[in-house]
Amino acid sequence: MKYYLIAGEASGDLHGSNLMKSILKQDPNAEFRFWGGDLMQAVGGTMVKHYRELAFMGFVEVLLNLFTILKNLKNCKKDILTFQPDVIIFIDYPGFNLRIASWAKKEGFKTHYYISPQIWAWKEGRIKNIKQSIDAMYVILPFEKKFYEEKHNFPVHFVGHPLIDAIADHEQILPKSFRTKNGLDERPIIAVLPGSRKQEITKMLSIMLSIVEQFKDYQFVIAGAPSQDAEFYKPFIGYKNVHLVMNQTYDLLSLSNAAIVTSGTATLETALFKVPEVVCYKGSAISYQIAKRVINLEYISLVNLIMDKPVVKELIQDDFNPASLQNELTIILDDYKRAVMFLDYYDLEKKLGGRGASDTTAKLIVEAIT
């Protein structure tokens, strides 16, 4: 069977690659064509476009790159028509994917969506498009099934969270080997995860690193995003106890005592590695004011949303400043606070449904199209 997958971000590349591996277990002759990244490419098939070329973040940037986005939509439709897949699998990335899905459904293609758009947070009106355009939806957060089925009368499959598998399958590195390889000393590590897009890294990293001199007993290690080159980070590193590691985020988290994390999937990854964290976010003033008016959520981090309580501290916009960050990092380095957070993290993992998300989703997709 022929599978066309569309992932527009690093997390989508990770989950897409694991889904492709699981599909191959069900359908060894599977033929893949996709928009994604290096991880999907490593599984096999043909990559049409890398997600690095698709990463437009924020209301303003989308407007500035509207011509490129429209061109990508046109090229994607043309490529699908040429490939004639048995199913199109959309992986998150809703601004792009829902437009393609609406067109693809009218063209007669089977449309499956893995990792739901976060319409429970904003743009809930997209449910109408989803009902009309999507044949099957696979959700990964426990509250999403209730949201879709009880509130909107749209049946979905809760398959569990694929990060559980990705982290469980991570091969533990030896601490000494990691430190030697990356020029680190024996001090405990504070991981710094500033995001994956240039715009957010630029906004986040300077503030994240502004407090390193107040924590000289620790070394700060930046997790370089696979979508960026090491050279991009050099202007931000001006402190003796700051290091950069590229494409080693899971190794870094497995050895970290605490973390400073930009809001997004990384907050959940950090929690599943049982690392105490401070969650941060700062957007442009215009984008933030717009978001405040259209997003109706009590929390921004997936950890707090899933647990429905403030497990991790969130520093947003003006609250994300050196003084507040220093204070919150000091708190999570305290043994008592860490113990409480660890207990919440274990409850979080239980709520996510255990292992098998990729295999479950692959089985359901293959059964639906054969």
DODRENSE-64845 format. One line per field, with one value per residue (C-alpha): x, y, z; residue in three letters; residue number from 1. Coordinates in Angstrom, 1 decimal, padded with zeros to 4 digits. Example, Ala and Ser with C-alpha at 12.3 -4.5 7.8 and 13.67 -1.06 7.14 Angstrom:
residues 2
xx 012.3,013.7
yy -004.5,-001.1
zz 007.8,007.1
aa ALA,SER
i 1,2
END
This chain:
residues 370
xx 000.0,001.0,001.2,001.6,002.5,002.7,004.6,005.7,007.8,010.6,008.1,006.0,009.2,009.8,006.3,006.0,009.2,007.9,004.5,006.2,008.2,005.0,003.2,006.1,005.3,001.7,002.5,006.1,005.7,004.5,005.6,006.1,006.2,006.3,006.9,009.0,012.6,015.7,014.1,011.4,014.0,016.0,013.0,012.8,010.7,010.8,011.0,009.2,010.2,012.0,010.1,012.9,011.4,007.9,008.6,006.7,005.7,003.3,000.6,003.0,005.5,002.7,001.5,005.0,005.5,002.0,003.2,005.6,002.9,000.4,003.1,003.7,000.0,-000.2,002.9,001.7,-001.7,000.1,002.5,-000.4,-002.2,000.9,001.6,-002.0,-001.6,-004.0,-004.2,-002.9,-001.7,-001.7,000.5,-000.4,000.6,-003.0,-002.7,-001.3,-002.7,-006.4,-006.3,-004.8,-007.3,-010.3,-009.0,-008.0,-011.3,-013.1,-010.6,-011.6,-008.5,-008.7,-007.7,-006.4,-005.1,-002.5,-002.0,-005.0,-004.8,-005.2,-008.6,-009.5,-007.1,-008.1,-009.8,-012.5,-014.4,-012.0,-014.2,-016.5,-013.6,-012.4,-015.8,-016.1,-012.5,-011.1,-012.1,-010.3,-008.7,-006.1,-005.7,-002.8,-004.0,-006.6,-009.0,-009.2,-011.4,-014.0,-013.7,-014.4,-016.9,-019.0,-018.8,-018.7,-020.2,-017.1,-015.7,-011.9,-009.3,-007.3,-004.0,-001.8,001.1,003.9,006.5,006.1,007.5,010.1,011.5,011.3,013.2,015.9,019.3,020.8,024.2,027.0,027.2,031.0,030.9,028.4,030.4,033.7,032.2,030.7,033.5,031.4,032.8,031.4,029.0,025.3,023.6,020.8,019.3,018.2,015.6,014.9,012.7,013.3,012.5,014.9,012.4,011.6,015.2,016.3,013.6,014.1,017.8,019.2,016.9,017.4,021.1,021.0,021.0,024.0,026.3,023.9,024.3,028.0,027.7,025.9,026.7,024.1,023.8,021.7,019.9,020.5,017.5,018.0,016.5,019.3,023.1,025.5,026.8,023.4,023.8,027.3,026.3,024.2,027.0,029.1,029.5,032.1,029.6,027.4,027.7,025.9,025.0,023.5,020.9,021.4,018.3,017.2,020.8,020.9,017.6,018.5,021.4,020.0,019.1,016.7,015.6,014.5,012.1,010.2,006.5,005.7,006.2,009.6,007.8,006.2,009.4,011.2,008.5,008.6,012.4,011.4,013.4,012.1,011.5,010.5,008.3,008.8,007.3,007.7,006.3,006.2,004.0,001.5,001.3,000.9,-002.0,-003.8,-003.2,-004.5,-007.8,-008.2,-006.7,-008.9,-006.7,-005.7,-002.2,000.2,002.3,001.1,002.1,-000.3,-003.0,-003.0,-002.8,-005.3,-003.2,000.0,002.6,005.3,005.8,004.9,006.6,004.8,005.6,006.5,006.7,009.6,012.4,015.8,014.6,011.6,013.5,016.3,013.7,011.8,015.0,016.1,012.8,013.0,016.5,015.2,014.9,011.3,009.9,011.6,010.1,006.6,007.1,008.4,005.2,003.1,005.3,004.5,000.8,001.2,002.7,-000.2,-002.7,-001.0,-002.0,001.3,003.2,002.1,000.7,002.5,001.7,-001.9,-002.3,-000.5,-002.8,-005.9,-004.8,-003.8,-007.0,-009.0,-007.5,-007.2
yy 000.0,003.6,006.0,009.8,011.5,015.2,016.3,020.0,020.0,018.1,016.4,015.3,013.9,011.8,010.5,010.0,007.9,005.7,005.3,004.4,001.7,000.3,000.4,-001.7,-004.4,-004.5,-003.9,-004.9,-003.7,-000.2,002.6,006.0,009.5,012.3,015.8,015.4,015.2,013.2,010.6,009.8,009.7,007.1,004.8,004.9,006.3,009.6,013.0,015.7,018.6,019.0,020.5,023.1,024.8,024.8,026.3,029.6,030.5,033.2,035.3,038.0,035.5,033.6,036.7,037.6,034.2,033.8,033.5,030.6,028.8,029.0,027.7,024.8,024.0,024.0,021.8,019.3,018.8,018.3,015.8,013.8,013.6,012.2,009.7,008.5,007.2,004.7,006.9,010.4,010.5,014.0,014.5,017.6,020.8,021.9,025.2,023.3,019.9,020.8,022.7,019.7,017.4,019.4,019.3,015.6,014.4,016.1,014.3,011.0,010.2,008.4,010.9,009.9,012.3,011.2,013.6,015.9,019.7,021.4,022.7,022.3,025.3,027.6,027.6,025.1,026.0,023.8,020.9,021.5,021.0,017.9,016.3,016.9,016.1,013.4,009.7,008.7,010.7,009.2,011.3,011.1,013.0,011.4,014.4,014.7,011.7,013.2,016.6,015.1,012.5,014.1,017.7,017.4,013.9,012.9,009.4,009.2,006.6,007.3,005.5,006.7,009.1,008.1,009.8,007.0,004.6,007.0,007.6,003.9,002.9,005.5,003.7,005.0,006.6,006.3,009.6,009.7,009.0,011.9,014.3,013.5,013.6,017.1,018.7,018.7,018.6,016.7,019.4,018.6,019.6,022.1,021.4,024.4,023.6,026.9,025.5,024.5,027.6,030.5,033.1,031.4,030.5,034.1,035.3,032.6,031.8,035.2,035.2,031.5,032.1,035.3,033.5,031.1,033.2,032.7,028.9,028.4,024.9,023.8,023.7,024.8,022.7,023.8,021.2,022.2,021.6,019.3,022.0,024.4,024.5,024.7,028.0,029.6,029.2,030.6,034.3,033.3,031.5,033.9,032.2,029.7,027.2,027.0,024.2,023.2,019.6,018.9,016.1,014.7,016.0,012.7,011.9,015.3,015.0,011.5,013.0,016.4,017.6,020.3,022.0,025.3,024.6,026.5,025.6,022.8,019.1,019.4,020.1,016.7,015.0,016.6,015.4,011.8,011.8,012.8,016.1,019.0,021.9,025.6,026.2,029.5,031.3,034.7,035.7,039.0,041.6,041.5,037.7,037.5,039.9,038.1,034.7,036.0,036.8,033.5,030.9,029.9,027.7,027.9,026.5,026.5,023.4,019.9,018.7,021.0,020.6,016.8,016.8,019.7,021.4,023.4,020.6,022.8,026.5,028.5,031.9,033.6,036.8,039.6,037.0,035.3,037.5,036.8,037.5,035.2,032.5,032.5,032.2,029.3,027.4,027.7,026.2,023.1,022.4,021.9,018.2,018.5,020.2,017.7,014.8,016.2,016.8,013.3,011.9,014.0,012.9,009.3,010.0,011.9,008.8,006.7,009.1,009.0,005.3,003.4,002.0,001.1,004.3,003.8,000.2,000.7,003.6,001.7,-001.4,000.7,002.6,-000.6,-002.4,000.6,000.8,-003.0
zz 000.0,-000.6,002.3,002.1,005.4,006.2,009.3,009.6,012.8,014.7,017.0,013.9,012.3,015.5,015.7,012.0,011.9,014.7,013.0,009.7,011.5,012.9,009.6,008.1,010.7,009.5,005.8,004.9,001.3,002.4,000.1,001.8,000.4,003.0,004.2,007.3,008.4,008.9,011.2,008.7,006.0,007.9,007.9,004.1,001.3,-000.5,001.3,-000.7,001.6,005.0,007.9,008.3,005.2,006.8,010.3,010.3,013.9,015.1,013.4,012.0,010.5,008.8,007.1,006.0,004.5,003.0,-000.6,000.4,002.3,-000.6,-002.9,-000.6,-000.5,-004.3,-004.7,-002.0,-003.8,-007.1,-005.6,-003.9,-007.3,-008.9,-006.1,-005.7,-002.2,-000.6,002.5,003.6,007.2,008.7,011.7,013.8,011.9,011.5,009.6,006.6,007.1,007.5,004.2,002.4,004.1,003.0,-000.6,-000.4,000.9,-002.1,-004.4,-002.9,-000.9,002.5,005.2,008.6,011.3,013.8,016.8,016.8,016.3,019.6,018.8,022.5,023.1,020.2,016.8,018.1,014.9,013.1,014.3,011.3,008.9,010.7,010.7,006.9,005.9,008.2,008.0,011.2,014.1,016.5,019.7,022.1,025.1,027.5,027.6,023.8,023.5,025.8,024.0,020.6,021.4,024.2,023.1,019.3,018.7,016.6,017.3,017.7,018.8,022.0,021.2,024.1,023.8,021.4,023.6,026.1,023.5,022.2,025.7,026.7,023.6,024.3,024.9,028.1,027.6,030.2,032.2,031.9,028.2,027.6,029.7,028.0,024.5,025.1,027.2,030.5,034.0,037.0,038.2,038.0,034.8,034.2,030.7,028.6,025.9,024.1,021.3,017.7,015.6,015.1,016.3,019.6,020.3,019.8,022.2,024.8,025.1,026.2,029.2,030.0,030.1,032.0,035.4,034.9,037.1,040.0,039.8,039.6,041.2,038.1,034.4,031.9,028.7,025.7,023.7,020.1,017.9,014.9,012.7,013.5,012.9,015.9,014.5,015.1,018.9,019.2,019.7,022.7,024.5,026.5,029.8,031.1,032.4,029.3,026.8,023.6,022.6,019.2,018.5,022.0,023.8,025.3,026.4,028.0,029.8,031.1,033.0,034.1,037.6,036.3,033.1,031.7,028.9,026.2,026.2,023.7,023.4,025.2,028.5,028.3,027.2,030.2,032.6,031.2,031.9,035.5,035.3,037.4,035.1,034.7,031.6,029.8,026.9,025.4,022.0,020.1,021.7,018.9,018.7,022.5,022.6,019.8,021.5,024.9,023.2,021.2,023.5,026.4,028.6,032.3,031.5,028.5,029.3,028.4,031.8,033.6,031.0,031.3,035.1,035.4,038.1,038.3,038.5,036.8,037.1,034.0,033.3,030.4,028.6,031.2,034.0,032.1,033.3,035.0,038.6,038.3,036.5,039.1,041.9,040.2,039.4,043.0,044.1,041.9,043.0,046.5,047.5,048.9,045.8,043.6,045.5,045.1,041.4,040.9,042.3,039.9,037.0,037.7,037.8,034.5,032.8,034.0,032.5,029.1,028.7,028.6,025.6,022.1,020.5,017.2,016.9,017.8,015.3,012.5,013.0,012.9,009.7,007.8,008.8,007.6,004.1,003.3
aa MET,LYS,TYR,TYR,LEU,ILE,ALA,GLY,GLU,ALA,SER,GLY,ASP,LEU,HIS,GLY,SER,ASN,LEU,MET,LYS,SER,ILE,LEU,LYS,GLN,ASP,PRO,ASN,ALA,GLU,PHE,ARG,PHE,TRP,GLY,GLY,ASP,LEU,MET,GLN,ALA,VAL,GLY,GLY,THR,MET,VAL,LYS,HIS,TYR,ARG,GLU,LEU,ALA,PHE,MET,GLY,PHE,VAL,GLU,VAL,LEU,LEU,ASN,LEU,PHE,THR,ILE,LEU,LYS,ASN,LEU,LYS,ASN,CYS,LYS,LYS,ASP,ILE,LEU,THR,PHE,GLN,PRO,ASP,VAL,ILE,ILE,PHE,ILE,ASP,TYR,PRO,GLY,PHE,ASN,LEU,ARG,ILE,ALA,SER,TRP,ALA,LYS,LYS,GLU,GLY,PHE,LYS,THR,HIS,TYR,TYR,ILE,SER,PRO,GLN,ILE,TRP,ALA,TRP,LYS,GLU,GLY,ARG,ILE,LYS,ASN,ILE,LYS,GLN,SER,ILE,ASP,ALA,MET,TYR,VAL,ILE,LEU,PRO,PHE,GLU,LYS,LYS,PHE,TYR,GLU,GLU,LYS,HIS,ASN,PHE,PRO,VAL,HIS,PHE,VAL,GLY,HIS,PRO,LEU,ILE,ASP,ALA,ILE,ALA,ASP,HIS,GLU,GLN,ILE,LEU,PRO,LYS,SER,PHE,ARG,THR,LYS,ASN,GLY,LEU,ASP,GLU,ARG,PRO,ILE,ILE,ALA,VAL,LEU,PRO,GLY,SER,ARG,LYS,GLN,GLU,ILE,THR,LYS,MET,LEU,SER,ILE,MET,LEU,SER,ILE,VAL,GLU,GLN,PHE,LYS,ASP,TYR,GLN,PHE,VAL,ILE,ALA,GLY,ALA,PRO,SER,GLN,ASP,ALA,GLU,PHE,TYR,LYS,PRO,PHE,ILE,GLY,TYR,LYS,ASN,VAL,HIS,LEU,VAL,MET,ASN,GLN,THR,TYR,ASP,LEU,LEU,SER,LEU,SER,ASN,ALA,ALA,ILE,VAL,THR,SER,GLY,THR,ALA,THR,LEU,GLU,THR,ALA,LEU,PHE,LYS,VAL,PRO,GLU,VAL,VAL,CYS,TYR,LYS,GLY,SER,ALA,ILE,SER,TYR,GLN,ILE,ALA,LYS,ARG,VAL,ILE,ASN,LEU,GLU,TYR,ILE,SER,LEU,VAL,ASN,LEU,ILE,MET,ASP,LYS,PRO,VAL,VAL,LYS,GLU,LEU,ILE,GLN,ASP,ASP,PHE,ASN,PRO,ALA,SER,LEU,GLN,ASN,GLU,LEU,THR,ILE,ILE,LEU,ASP,ASP,TYR,LYS,ARG,ALA,VAL,MET,PHE,LEU,ASP,TYR,TYR,ASP,LEU,GLU,LYS,LYS,LEU,GLY,GLY,ARG,GLY,ALA,SER,ASP,THR,THR,ALA,LYS,LEU,ILE,VAL,GLU,ALA,ILE,THR
i 1,2,3,4,5,6,7,8,9,10,11,12,13,14,15,16,17,18,19,20,21,22,23,24,25,26,27,28,29,30,31,32,33,34,35,36,37,38,39,40,41,42,43,44,45,46,47,48,49,50,51,52,53,54,55,56,57,58,59,60,61,62,63,64,65,66,67,68,69,70,71,72,73,74,75,76,77,78,79,80,81,82,83,84,85,86,87,88,89,90,91,92,93,94,95,96,97,98,99,100,101,102,103,104,105,106,107,108,109,110,111,112,113,114,115,116,117,118,119,120,121,122,123,124,125,126,127,128,129,130,131,132,133,134,135,136,137,138,139,140,141,142,143,144,145,146,147,148,149,150,151,152,153,154,155,156,157,158,159,160,161,162,163,164,165,166,167,168,169,170,171,172,173,174,175,176,177,178,179,180,181,182,183,184,185,186,187,188,189,190,191,192,193,194,195,196,197,198,199,200,201,202,203,204,205,206,207,208,209,210,211,212,213,214,215,216,217,218,219,220,221,222,223,224,225,226,227,228,229,230,231,232,233,234,235,236,237,238,239,240,241,242,243,244,245,246,247,248,249,250,251,252,253,254,255,256,257,258,259,260,261,262,263,264,265,266,267,268,269,270,271,272,273,274,275,276,277,278,279,280,281,282,283,284,285,286,287,288,289,290,291,292,293,294,295,296,297,298,299,300,301,302,303,304,305,306,307,308,309,310,311,312,313,314,315,316,317,318,319,320,321,322,323,324,325,326,327,328,329,330,331,332,333,334,335,336,337,338,339,340,341,342,343,344,345,346,347,348,349,350,351,352,353,354,355,356,357,358,359,360,361,362,363,364,365,366,367,368,369,370
END
